[in-house]
């Protein structure tokens, strides 16, 4: 599904006499030139013109981006690519204006599509011309054989130049790399899941997924001490063209306001807006025997939904036996996100710190109308594969010639930005059904679903929540609730057995109530009898 999983003799560049003359003649940004970046000729730029360009492109046949010689890029393997590091002395805005310098990623075997980078000042854009002198690399690196102007593969924003706690040259907070993928860190200073500009035909039977590219980026010159960065992007692919504006703020986490205009060249079977991409190998619900030494391995453990009607839903993720798509129809959703709720290190025991991976929440800005939040779950047998996608799919057919305009805000944080006041689901556990000490019946699975917080913490003594259950098929038995014996206020679990025949998935719903009062969000789950063993 993911075209690339990896996101990550010093030589001093001296501006040529020709470059200096060009700067004097056109008024090139002096600080960019002083940092040794070669800049192209100025051209008018505006977001409105970029939108018009994308619309015009969508009316023309698709032309694949030019690539440098493949025989050279193929030599830039993961190992060789890892030896190439951008020299931060050449960082865009490294000496200002603004707080956050920009550094660039080199092309390589797994990132072969050049992306044109531009700096914008006073409604004019100038391309940043690639030169291998921007990078520290071994003298024998295959990258030296690339022709001049080959291009970059992506970029990242470094931490603030004014933050004494973080060395901006060593730490970054957002990165765009590969197709239309990008990611940011949350409050816990860790990368994890990714977002994408668009998703085209994810998990469509008989049709390969398409990965459009961000082909051009435009960096708006920030205010002198500005803490907001603005980046524009042009998207291009066989079925689509689009224009994007990213307004990004480094808060305790990262907040991105995204505006996008999308134009279709061809019919699209599944058009994914604001797509999120993550990895879920296994969690506490199930783990194949001795598959790995760690208790859990995942970047995200569930999909959270806040529907247009106000319902709060938690859908734990699965690693299914076969690809599955779950659709949650809605009208003007208030938000959705892939979250990492489990923050206990002892649940992972891994130095890559899955417990610190950010949660990512999509907040629609304006009315999105009718459609569905769709969750795609793809089988995986390792943590190196992104196998989860969550996205908004508009109602109706996505036909050639159609256009779409969406605005939304991405919150990269430790938790969702608008948490429910109800009790939240924090764990889903599966086991053999039946009662202890008795023969365990076949075809029966036991579920333990834990909730915590909200009104559960204020239940009067002696009041026990009631489990409200529903399933698309099968029958429930041995249903009860109890306080988890850990002395944590408001920590309850619901236990029940499900008896079901056959291998078709079973969709389930559960929430806790006391009388007529709803106590928790709604837990949704898809049980796959053939794969959940």
N, C-alpha and C positions, 0 to 999 in steps of 0.2 A: 504494500500500500504506500509506504513512504519511499520516495525515490532515493533518499539518502538519510541515514540515521545520524551520522556524526555532525555536530555543529562546531567546532573548534579544531667573516669578513665583512662586518659592517662597512657599508659604503656610503659616503656622504654625497648627497645630490646638490650640485651647485647650479643655479639657474643660468641658462645660456644667455648670451647677449640678445639673441632673437626673442627669448622669453621676456627679458627685461623690457625690451622695446615694445612688445605686445602689451605688457602691463601698463606702461606709460601711455600708450596710444588709446587703450580701451578702458582704463580705470579699473583693472582687475582688483579683486579684494587683496589688499597688501599683505594681510596676515597670512592668508592661504599661500601666497607666493613666497613669503618669507620662510614658511615652513618647508619649502622645497617642493611644492606640488606644481606640476605642469598643468596649466589651464588652457582650454581651447578658446575659440572665438566666442564672443558674447552673442546671445540670441534672445529675443523677447520670450518671457515666460509668464504664465498665469495659470491658475488651477482651471479656470474656465476654458482656456485654450487646450489644456491637457485633456479635459473631458471631450472637447470637440475632436481632438486627435484620436481618442479611443473610439469614438462613434464612427469616425471615418474609416479607421482600420477595420472595424467589424464589418463594414460593407465591402471589403476587399478580400481576396484570397489570402489565406495565412501563409506567411513566409517564415520559415524556421530561422532562429538567430544564427548569425555567423559564429563559428567556433574556431579557435586556434587549432593547429595540427593535433589530431587525436593521438598520434604516435608519441608526441611529447607529453601530453597530459596524462596518458596511461602510465608513464613512468613516475608520475607524481602520486605514488601510492599513499595509503594512510600514513605509513612510516615517513616517507619522504616529505609529504605535505606537513607533517608535524614538526619538521625541522625549519619551516619557513615562518617567520614572525614579523609582523608589521613593526617597523621602527617608529616608535611613538614620537620621535623628534619631528616626524612629518605629519603628525595628526592634524586633520582639519579642525580648526578652532582650538588647537592645542594651546595657543596663547590668547584665546578669546576671539571674538566676543562670546558671551555666554559662559555657562558653567561646564558644559559637557563636550569634550573633544570626540571626534569621530575617527576610528581606525578601520582598516579594510582587510578583508579576507582574500587570500590568493586563490587562483584557479587550481584545480587538481583533478585526479582521476574521477572522484566522486562529485565534483562540482565543475563541470566542463562548459557551462553556459555563461558567457561574459555578461556582466551587468554594468551598464553605463552609469557613472556617478557624476552628479552635477552639483555645483554650489550656486545658490540663487542670492542675488543682491540687487535691490532697486529694480525689481521686475525684469531682471536679466539673468540668464543661466549660462554657466560656462562648464564644459565637461572637464572632469579631472582625468588627465591622460595617464594611463598606467605606465609605470617604469619600474623595472626590477630593483632599482636603487632604493625604493621605498621600503624594501623588506630586508631583514637580516636572514641570510641563507648561506649554506655551505658553498664554497667555491665550485664544487662539482655538482651542484644541484641541477637537475634537468630543467628547472625553471629558467635558467639563464639562456636556454635555447629558444624560448618563446619570442616571437617577433615583437617589435615595439608596439605599444598601444593595444596589447592583447586583452586587457580589461581585468576587472575584479570579479569575485564570485559573490561578495556580500559585504556587510559592514556591521559595526557595532558602536554603540555609544558607551564611552568610558564614564567612570564615576566623576563626581564634581572636582574641578581643579581646586576648589576651596575647602574640601573636606580633609581635615588633618587625620581622620581616623582611617581613611581608605586611600591608598596610593592609586590615583587615577590611571597610572600607566599599567597597573597590574590587575585592575578590577573593572568589569563592565557590567551594565545593567539591562541592556537590550541588544539583541542580535537578529539580523535578517540574513538568512543563508539557505539557499537551495529552493528552487521553484518559487512558490509564494509563501514559504514558511518563515515564521519569526517567533521569538520567544523572549520572555523577560523574567527577572527574578522577583520574588515576593519579599515580605518582611524578614524571611529567614535566610536570605542571601544564598539562594540555591536555584539553579535552573532545573526545569523538569519538563512538563508538557509543552506543546507548541500550539500556536494558532496558524491559520492560513488565510490568504486573501480570499480564496474561493475553493470550493470542492466540486469537481465535475465527475459525475457518474461513479461515485463510490459504491462498490458492492452491487453493481448492476449485472445480472446474469448475461453472459455471452458478449459483454462489452467491456473493454479494458478501461481502467480509470485514467483520466487525463490530468496532467499536471501542468497547468499554465505557469508561466514565468513572470516575475517582476523583472522587466527588461531595462528599466530606467528608474533611478532614484534622483530626487532633487532635494537638497538640504537648504532650507531657508536659513539665511544668516540671522542668528538670534540677537536679541537686545544685549547691550553691553554686559549686564549682570543677570540676564534672563535665566529663569530656571525651567522654561518650557521649550521643547524642541519640536519643530514641525518638519515633516518629511512628506514629499509627494512621490507617488509611484505610478508607473505605467505597467499594466498587465497585458500579456498577450499569450494566446494559445490557439490551437486548431479550432476550438468552438467558441471562443470568447475573447473580448478585449475589454479593458476597464481602466478607470482612473481612480486613484485613492489619495486621501489626505489623512495623515497620522499626526495628531497633536498629542505629544507625550509628556508626562510629568513624573519625575522621580519623587514620589512621596515616601511613606513608610514602606510601601510596595512600589507598584508602577500602575499608572492609569493612562489609558490610551483612548482618545476620542477619534473614531474612524468614520470617515465619510467616503462612500463609494458609489460610483456610477458604472453599471455593468451592461454590456451590449453583446448579444449572442450572434455569432456567425452561423452556427448550426443548431439543430435541435439537441437538447440535453435531456436525458432520461431522469437524472436526479441532480438538481441544482442546489448546492449547499452554500448557504449564506452564513457568515461568521463562524466558519468551521473550527472546531477544537480537536486536536489530535493528541492521544496519550497512549500509555502502555499499562496494561493490566495482565500480569502473568498468573498470579494466584494470591489469595488472601486468606482470612481466617475461615471462610465458608468451606473451602475444600482445598486440598493439596495432594497431588499424586504421591504415592509412597516413595520416599527417598529421592524425589526429583532434584532437590536442592537442600542445602543445609540451613537456609534462612527460613524463618517462620512465614514471612510474607515478602512479595516482590511486586511493587506497582508504583507508578507515578501518580495515579489517581485511584480512588476506591469507589466512587459513585458519581452519578449524575443527579444534580439538584435542579428542580423546576419550581418556578413561581408563575403559576398560570394567570391568564387574563382575568379569570374569575376569582383569583386570590388564593387558590389551593396551593399548599406547600407539599412537595413530593420529593422523596428520596428513592432513587433506583440504584441499588448496589450493582457494580459491574461484574460481568462474567467473562471467563475465557472459555467459550463454548466449544463443542466438538465440531461444529460447522458454522459458517458465517450466518449471522442473524441480524435483522434490522427491526428495531422497535420504533413505532411512530406514535407520538403523543400529540394529537390534534389540538389546536388552540387558536384563539382569536386575540390578537394584540398581546402576546406574552409579556409578562413583566420582567422576566429574566430566566437564564439557565446557565449552568456551569458544570465543569468537571472539577471535583473537589478531592483533596486529600484530607480526610477528616481524622484519620488515625495518625497521631503525632508522637506516639510512644516509640523511642529508639529500640527498646527491647522487643518490639514486634517485628523488627527488621534485622537488627544486629549487623548492619552493613556500613562500612566506612563511606559509601557513596551517599549516605544520608537521605534515604527515601522519606524519612519522617519530616524532612525540611522542604520537600518539593512544594512549589506554589500551587494554590488553587486558582482557577481562572473562571471568572464570571462574566457573562455577556449581559449588558443592560441595554435593551433597545431604546433608542432616542426617537421619539415620534411613534406614529402608528405603523405597525407592521402588517396589519390585516390578518387574513386567514392563512393557515398553513399548518405545519407540524414540526416539532422538534424531533429529529430522528437520531437514534443511537445505533451505530454500527459496531458490532462486536465480531472480531475475526480471530480464529484460533491461532495461538502462538505456543511455541515450546521453549521460548527463551526471552530474556529481557531486552534483547537488542532490537526487537521489532515493535514499532508502534502499531497497535492492533485495535485501537478504540477511536471512533470519530463521533462527535456530537455536533449538530448543525441545524439551522433553520431551513426548511424546505418550503417555499411559497406554494400556495394552492394554485392549481392549474398547470397546464402544459408549458414547458419552457421551450418555446419555438424560436427558430432562426428569425432574427429581426426584432425580437423582444428586447426591452431595456428595463433595468431595475435601478432604483436608487434607495440605498439604506444608510442609516446613521446609527451608530451604536458605540457604547463605551465598554472597554475591556478593563476589568479589575484583576490585576495579578497580586494576590494577597495570600495570607495564611488561611483565611476563611472567607466565606461569602460576605459581601459588603452589607447585605440587608438580611441578617439572620432572622429566622422565624422566632416568635415568642413562644411557640409550642415546644414540646419535647422533641428531641431529634434522635434519629436512628444512628447508632454508632457501631453496631456489629451485627452480622448475620452468620449464624453457625448451622451446619448441617451434620446429621448423623443418621444412624439406623433407627427406624421407628420402633414402636412398641414400648413395653415397660421393662425396667431393669429386673433381672431375675427370671424373666419369662422368655420363651423362644421368640426370636425376632422375626416378624412376618416379612415375606418377600414383597417387593413393590411398595413398601411404606418408608417414607423419609421423615425424619424428625427435624424441625426447624426451631432454632432459638434466636429470637430477634430482640436486641437490646435497645432501649430508649433511655434518654437522660435529659434532665432539665425541664424548664418551663413549668407548667402547672403541676407536673409530677412531683416537684420538690415541695409543694404546699398541700399535698393531700392530707386530709385529717386522718388521725390514727384510726386504723381499722378499716379504712376505705381501700378497696382493691380495684384497680382499673379493669375494665372489660375489654377483651380483644374482639375487634370487629373484623371479620375475615371474609374474603371472596376469592374464588378461583375460577378460571375459565373452564376447567374440568377437574374431575377427581372429587374426593370427599375428605373432610377434616374429622379428626378425632383427637382425644386426649389433649384438650385445649385448656390452658390455664395461664395465669399471670402470677408473678411473684417479684418481690424486691430482691435485687441482686445483693447477696450477703457480703458487701464490701464496705459498709458504713458510709457510702457516698449518698447524700440526700438526692432523691429524685431519680435514682438508677433502678429501672425496672426491666423485666424481660417477659416476653410472651413466648410460650412454648406450644407447639401443636404438631400433630402428625398429618401427613398428606398421603393418601392412598390413590394411586393412579396407574393405569395400564397404558401400554404403548410407549412410543418414543417421541411423540410430538411435544413441543414445549408447552408448559403450563404457566399462564400469567396469574399472579396473585396480588392481592391488595390487603393491607392490614393497617389499622390505627387503633389507638387506645382511647377510651372514653370513660367518663364517670357520670352516670345518668345521661343527661342530654348534652353534657359539656365535652367537647373534643379536647383531648389532652396532648396529642402528638401530631406531627406531620404524617402524611400517608407514605407508608413503605410499599413500594412496588418491587416485584421480583419476577424474573423469568427463570423457571426451573426447567432444565433440560434433562429428562430422565436418562437419555443415552450418554450424556457427557458428565453429569454431576454425580460422580461416584466417590 
